[in-house]
Structures are given as structure tokens and as C-alpha cells.
Amino acid sequence: MGERRVRLVITGPPDSQARAHSQRYVDYLDKIKKKLNIENNILLIHDLISFRRIYENNEIVKWGIADAYALADLVLITSKEEGFGLPVLEAGVARKPLFVSRIKPFEEILKEGIEAHMFGLNEKAANIAFKIFRYFLNDTIQYNFNNVIRKYRWSLIVQEKVLPFLREVTGAA
């Protein structure tokens, strides 16, 4: 296993009110992913998620919303419009760092004591990415996790500790 790689997982479905436009947008995203050779780094999983986990023949056919939050390192919500702001509450319950666009429904929820990092609708993507990067630089738990994964993965332990020990014990070169 190599270094951890950043992956963007998009869970939201295409807009059911504008199916043709949404499908064109998904096709557009697929073309960009292919052009930039990042197909494995951006995952569109809206068709794998439902409100609750769904089983058929004792196998999971759709994962629940809670599963998506459990796998996430953070929640990024770039909505321009939102009804109540349920994803903000879901991220809070899932104990995930939250980065949200500065829109009225999110501002109202944040006034109620939910912590989040906000950004303007016109803020450059690079600035938002930097805020997220800076957050993880200051996150001791994430820093510890990254170091454990980097320094104590089995392939590295075998290569740097076990094999040299076996060579020493057996006298092999």
C-alpha cells in the first residue's frame, strides 16, 4: 500500500427535476475526469446510496447515507440553494469536519451551535482547498492517523523490520 491519496466522493444524485441537464452534467464530469486522468480519484456514487442500506439475497446492493458519512474524512457541501440543511446536521451527527457554502439555511443552523468552515459562493476553489488543507494540518488526530498509516503499514514493517531480522538470524545475504 502506497501513500494515501485524496479521493472526492460525490454522493448527491443528479437533479430529478432536470434529468436531461443533470445527465449532461454527469457526462461532462466523466469527460473531465478522463481528460485529467483522475477517474480513480473522483467517484460519483449517487446510484450506490439510498436512505438506508438495502440488501438483496443477503448482499448489500445500496449503501445507506450513514455508510457514506462513516467513510468520509470530511463533508464538503457546495450548495447554492438548500431547503433546511439536513446534510449539515448529518455531518454533525457523524462527527465529521464540515465545510459549507455561505447560504442562509446553513448560516441559520450554524447560529444554533454547529461548527463549520464557511466559504463564499464566489470563492475560488483553490482557496477552499487551502482551507481544507490547513484544517488537516492542524488536526492532531488526522496527523496521527496519517503517520500511523505511513510508518506502520505491513509492507513497510516486513521490508524494514522482518526481512532484515530474518536475514540476520539465518545469515542470508
Beta strands, then each sheet from edge to edge (+ up, - down):
strand 1: 8-10
strand 2: 42-44
strand 3: 49-50
strand 4: 54-56
strand 5: 59-64
strand 6: 75-77
strand 7: 98-101
strand 8: 117-119
sheet 1: 1+ 2+
sheet 2: 3+ 5+ 4-
sheet 3: 6+ 7+ 8+
end
